[in-house]
Amino acid sequence: MESAAVTAAPDPTLDPPLEQLRHLAGELRELLPGVRVGEAQETTKEFDREAFWRRLNEAAVTVSREATTLTVAFSRLPLPSPQETQRFCEQVHAAIKAIIAVYSLFPKDQGITLRKLVRSATLDIVDDMAQLVEALYINPAQSSPENLISYNSVWDACQRVPQIPKDNKAAALSVLTKSVDLVKDAHEEMEQAVEECDPYCGLLNDIEEDSSDNHVGEEDILGCPNNRDSYWSEEDQELIIPCLALARASKACLKKIRLSVAENGKKDQVAQLDDIVDISDEISPSVDDLALSIYPPVCPLTVRISSAKLVSVLKKALEITKASHVTPQPEDSWIPLLINAVDHCMNRIKELTQNEVES
């Protein structure tokens, strides 16, 4: 009996491979809002910390593996068939849904700060996978820089999952350390600008040299700052001094808060740690606002408002820290000292800007 090889006929209901990738990218993007605002799943079971982290790590490994498979398949010719593409897309979608499902099992009572870190890691993986699928759809059958960058982003996001802190105290310290570094950078930028006396000095010197060499008038130079709004007046420089001191006090506050959490923080006091992190998170943006307000043309009233906002945040952060378990001796001298330092800076800023308020 003569046998004949029978090949499966293409399924006419399946979209072409690249169209399937486009649909997959859209489906992954549709999952992002649910991760951003989704609540933890209700359960009567006691939370198994070790099992959760094991499952999350395994889910990340699966996503990384599926990203590799998909990238290899769509980086060369011939492209996968519609049936093969359907299988690849289903596996990617299932891997992403699986890691989202694991994240949703993390309860709030284990710490909002830690849950935010897990959520952020999950969002990065979902978003990066969507970008990878889009890159493969746009640049199929080639090892383009965009494809490689997108693939590496997924791989890196998955590799960061095992590095997530495993308890809320560790999570709080991680976030506070980041805040300290941000405020430190902002303070250093402010100091550097002040040391140069004029933030646009280098730009103006370069322009003046070019003008003299080419006999070009200042009015002919596009974008040339040609008025005193580009400089700090003596009054501005006097006002900047307490602003710098306030930024320095902000850094000191954060460092002391972080130290108190490190030395006295208890893993089971999740709510108090969350409160400390929440208010401390507001310090860095407030310092940034103050830093921006001191650049010319300086508006003293804006500086005063930015300073007052920062002072309010700092004092609230210190009061919350003082009332928490991380300050076992509320009369500890460092908190009153920092409050006094902050008040001193604010009082000086008020003195220097009083005319603006009264005018």
HUDA-V557291 format. One record per run of one state. SS is the DSSP state (~ for helix, > for strand, _ for the rest). FROM is the first residue (numbers start at 0). LEN is the number of residues. Records with the same first field share a line. If there is no record, write none. Layout:
# HUDA-V557291
SS = FROM-LEN ; FROM-LEN
This chain:
# HUDA-V557291
_ = 0-16 ; 37-11 ; 73-8 ; 104-3 ; 110-1 ; 138-6 ; 163-4 ; 195-5 ; 214-3 ; 220-7 ; 230-3 ; 264-5 ; 293-6 ; 323-9 ; 358-1
~ = 16-21 ; 48-25 ; 81-23 ; 107-3 ; 111-27 ; 144-19 ; 167-28 ; 200-14 ; 217-3 ; 227-3 ; 233-31 ; 269-24 ; 299-24 ; 332-26
